[in-house]
Amino acid sequence: MPFCVIKSRTIKIICAMIIVAVLLCVPINGSNAAQVFFGYSARRVPVYSVATEEKQVAISFDAAWGADKTEDILAILKEYDVTATFFLVGFWVDKFPEKVKAIDEAGIEIGTHSNTHPDMAKLDKATMKSELTTSIDKIKAVTGKDVSVFRPPYGSYNNTLIETCDELNLIPIQWDVDSLDWKGLSAGDITKRVMDRVKNGSIILMHNNSDNVLDATRMVLERLKLQGYKVTSVGELIYKDNFTIDRNGVQHAN
């Protein structure tokens, strides 16, 4: 009887070990679970923020649906003498070329936000590349300028996407301060969210046509100025070469 008990326990332990081994091999965005769990993940990440001692932050606006508040945002940016980055979806560029031109003429950086706003991590590499090159070509057709930054729709990415960005000389950009303006929050609540989270090197996410984006943009810029922050585009904040990105998405100069 004891022999049977020991054997039964041994079988259970072996089965458990096999299950754990299988689970640790499950891929998670380009890395296996063991790498993530034990802290040696080979997973690559975009830039979420920048390591800097300067009181500098970047403000960004994603544009996919709607455009009627865009020029008012540009006016507010000019009023506060700051720059920003607009990440544009290709079909938005198709629909609002005059807005694209206005953004560019205001001296605001333009990045791509894909061509059709898909979950990029679910695409094969060829489709990823098409999404990026098509949207870039549309932007360049209006502005005549190259595009150097890209924000993945829904913040979704994997190693293949980042490798594709490398091949196209694009730097993938996320954010570390989410305004959640798209949720219909009041301007005051949006401002509080931003100011509670902002720090040196932060990248702030907003949307060009959210309900209270105009009042919120004004209030955020006012508070940032009062706290001594310089507000710039993403391209002015990040390092373009000779950098590393740690596992938390913080970009460091080499």
C-alpha positions in Angstrom: 0.0 0.0 0.0 2.7 2.6 0.9 4.4 1.8 -2.4 1.2 2.6 -4.3 0.8 5.9 -2.4 4.4 6.9 -3.2 4.0 6.0 -6.8 0.7 7.9 -7.1 2.3 11.0 -5.6 5.2 10.7 -7.9 3.0 10.5 -11.0 1.1 13.6 -9.8 4.3 15.5 -9.3 5.6 14.6 -12.7 2.3 15.6 -14.3 2.4 18.9 -12.5 5.9 19.5 -13.7 5.0 18.7 -17.3 2.1 21.1 -17.1 4.2 23.9 -15.7 6.9 23.3 -18.3 4.3 23.5 -21.1 2.8 26.7 -19.7 6.2 28.4 -19.4 6.8 27.8 -23.1 3.6 29.5 -24.1 4.5 32.6 -26.2 3.6 36.0 -24.8 4.1 38.8 -27.4 7.3 37.2 -28.8 8.7 35.8 -25.6 7.8 32.7 -23.7 6.2 32.8 -20.3 9.3 31.6 -18.6 11.3 34.6 -19.8 8.6 36.9 -18.6 8.0 35.1 -15.3 11.7 34.8 -14.3 12.5 38.3 -15.4 14.8 37.8 -18.4 12.2 38.6 -21.1 13.5 39.0 -24.6 10.3 41.0 -25.4 11.0 44.3 -27.0 9.0 47.3 -26.0 8.3 50.8 -27.5 9.2 54.1 -25.9 6.8 54.8 -23.0 8.9 57.7 -21.5 12.4 59.1 -21.5 14.9 59.1 -18.7 15.9 62.8 -18.4 16.8 65.2 -15.6 15.2 68.0 -17.6 11.7 69.2 -16.8 10.5 68.3 -20.3 7.4 66.3 -21.4 5.8 65.6 -24.7 2.1 65.9 -25.5 0.5 63.8 -28.2 -2.9 63.6 -29.9 -4.2 60.5 -31.7 -6.4 61.3 -34.7 -8.6 58.5 -36.1 -12.2 59.8 -36.0 -13.4 63.3 -36.3 -11.5 66.5 -36.9 -13.7 69.5 -36.0 -11.6 70.4 -32.9 -8.2 70.0 -34.5 -7.6 73.6 -35.5 -8.7 74.8 -32.1 -6.1 72.5 -30.5 -3.5 74.1 -32.8 -4.6 77.5 -31.7 -4.2 76.6 -28.0 -0.8 75.1 -28.7 0.3 78.3 -30.3 -1.2 80.4 -27.5 1.0 78.5 -25.0 4.0 78.5 -27.3 4.4 74.7 -27.2 4.7 72.0 -29.8 3.1 68.5 -29.9 2.8 65.4 -32.0 -0.3 64.3 -33.9 -0.4 60.6 -34.7 -2.6 60.3 -37.8 -4.4 57.2 -39.2 -4.2 56.9 -43.0 -8.0 57.0 -43.5 -8.1 60.2 -41.4 -5.5 61.7 -43.8 -7.6 60.7 -46.7 -10.7 62.4 -45.3 -9.1 65.5 -43.9 -6.0 66.5 -46.0 -6.6 70.2 -45.2 -6.3 69.4 -41.5 -3.1 67.5 -42.1 -1.7 70.5 -43.9 -2.8 72.8 -41.1 -1.0 70.6 -38.5 2.1 70.6 -40.5 2.1 74.3 -41.3 1.7 75.0 -37.5 5.0 73.3 -37.0 3.5 70.3 -35.2 5.1 66.9 -35.6 3.1 64.3 -37.5 3.5 60.6 -36.8 1.7 57.6 -38.2 -1.0 55.8 -36.3 -1.3 53.0 -39.0 -3.4 53.1 -42.1 -6.7 51.4 -41.0 -6.3 51.3 -37.2 -6.1 47.5 -36.7 -4.7 45.6 -33.8 -1.2 45.4 -35.3 0.0 42.5 -33.1 -2.6 40.3 -34.8 -1.2 41.0 -38.3 1.5 39.2 -40.2 4.7 41.1 -41.0 3.8 41.9 -44.6 0.5 43.4 -43.5 2.2 45.4 -40.7 4.6 46.8 -43.2 1.8 47.7 -45.6 -0.1 49.5 -42.8 2.9 51.6 -42.0 4.2 52.4 -45.5 0.8 53.2 -46.8 0.0 55.6 -44.0 3.5 57.2 -44.3 3.1 57.7 -48.0 -0.2 59.4 -47.5 1.2 61.8 -44.9 4.2 62.6 -47.1 2.0 63.3 -50.1 0.4 66.1 -48.1 3.4 67.5 -46.1 6.4 66.4 -48.2 8.1 65.3 -45.0 9.4 62.1 -43.6 7.7 60.3 -40.7 9.9 59.1 -37.9 7.5 58.1 -35.1 4.6 55.6 -34.9 2.0 54.9 -32.3 0.4 51.4 -32.4 -3.4 51.5 -32.3 -4.8 50.3 -29.0 -1.2 50.3 -27.7 -0.9 46.7 -29.1 2.5 45.5 -30.3 4.8 42.5 -30.4 8.5 41.9 -31.4 7.6 41.5 -35.0 6.0 45.0 -35.1 9.0 46.6 -33.5 11.4 44.8 -35.8 9.3 46.1 -38.8 9.6 49.6 -37.3 13.3 49.2 -37.2 13.4 48.3 -40.8 11.4 51.4 -41.7 13.4 53.7 -39.4 10.4 54.3 -37.2 10.5 54.7 -33.5 7.4 53.1 -31.9 5.9 55.3 -29.2 3.5 54.5 -26.4 2.8 56.7 -23.4 3.1 56.7 -19.6 0.4 59.3 -18.9 -3.0 58.3 -20.2 -5.5 61.2 -20.0 -8.5 58.9 -20.7 -10.1 61.8 -22.4 -11.9 59.5 -24.8 -14.0 58.3 -21.8 -15.9 61.5 -21.7 -14.2 62.7 -18.5 -14.5 66.4 -17.5 -11.7 68.7 -18.3 -10.9 68.9 -14.6 -10.8 65.1 -14.2 -8.6 64.8 -17.3 -6.2 67.5 -16.0 -6.0 65.8 -12.6 -5.2 62.5 -14.1 -2.4 64.0 -16.2 -0.9 66.1 -13.4 -1.0 63.2 -10.9 1.1 61.1 -13.2 3.4 63.4 -15.1 7.1 63.5 -14.5 10.3 64.4 -16.3 10.3 62.6 -19.7 6.6 61.7 -19.7 4.7 61.2 -22.9 1.0 62.3 -22.5 -1.7 60.6 -24.5 -4.7 62.7 -25.7 -7.2 62.5 -28.6 -7.9 65.2 -31.1 -11.7 65.0 -31.0 -12.6 63.8 -27.5 -15.5 65.5 -25.7 -13.5 67.9 -23.5 -10.2 68.0 -25.2 -10.1 71.7 -25.8 -10.7 72.8 -22.2 -8.5 70.0 -20.9 -5.6 70.9 -23.2 -5.7 74.5 -22.0 -5.8 73.4 -18.4 -3.1 70.8 -18.7 -0.7 73.2 -20.5 -1.4 75.9 -17.9 -0.6 73.5 -15.0 2.5 72.2 -16.8 3.8 75.7 -17.4 3.2 76.7 -13.7 5.2 73.6 -12.6 8.1 74.6 -14.9 7.7 71.9 -17.5 8.8 72.5 -21.1 6.2 70.9 -23.4 7.4 69.6 -26.7 6.7 67.1 -29.5 7.6 63.4 -29.0 10.4 63.8 -31.6 12.0 66.6 -29.5 11.8 64.6 -26.3 13.1 61.2 -27.4 16.6 60.1 -28.3 16.8 59.3 -32.1 19.9 57.2 -31.9 22.5 55.8 -29.4 19.8 54.8 -27.0 18.5 51.7 -25.1 15.0 51.0 -23.9 14.6 49.1 -20.6 11.9 46.5 -19.8 9.5 49.2 -18.6 9.8 51.2 -21.9 12.0 53.9 -20.5 14.4 55.2 -23.1 17.9 55.9 -21.9 20.7 57.7 -23.8 23.8 55.5 -24.2 
